[in-house]
Amino acid sequence: MKNFLNQPNVRYWGIFVGRTLLYFAIIVALIYLYHYKNIDGGTFIYNEF
């Protein structure tokens, strides 16, 4: 298993997927926090349904 994880191709794709998930989580967190930009919170697009 250790030899498999140390292959250059597997390392490259593992780092790529890991960074992609990390950046996606950061963007989702920032969008979530942006919702609370004012004192009574932002309006959500589907509140009227």
C-alpha positions in Angstrom: 0.0 0.0 0.0 2.8 2.4 0.9 4.5 1.8 -2.5 1.2 2.5 -4.3 0.7 5.8 -2.5 4.3 6.9 -3.3 3.8 6.5 -7.1 4.1 10.0 -8.8 0.8 9.7 -10.6 -1.2 8.7 -7.5 0.5 11.5 -5.5 -0.3 14.1 -8.1 -4.0 13.1 -8.3 -4.3 12.8 -4.5 -2.9 16.3 -4.0 -5.1 17.7 -6.8 -8.3 16.2 -5.3 -7.3 17.2 -1.8 -6.7 20.8 -2.7 -9.8 21.0 -4.8 -12.0 19.8 -1.9 -10.2 22.2 0.5 -10.8 25.2 -1.9 -14.4 24.2 -2.4 -15.0 24.0 1.4 -13.4 27.5 1.8 -15.7 29.0 -0.9 -18.8 27.4 0.6 -17.8 28.7 4.0 -17.3 32.2 2.6 -20.6 32.1 0.9 -22.3 30.9 4.1 -20.7 33.7 6.1 -21.5 36.3 3.5 -25.2 35.5 4.2 -24.8 37.2 7.6 -23.4 40.4 6.3 -25.9 42.6 8.0 -27.6 42.5 11.4 -30.8 40.7 10.4 -29.1 38.4 7.8 -29.4 38.3 4.1 -32.5 37.2 2.2 -32.4 33.8 0.7 -33.6 33.5 -2.9 -36.2 30.8 -2.1 -37.8 32.4 1.1 -41.0 33.3 -0.8 -41.8 29.8 -1.9 
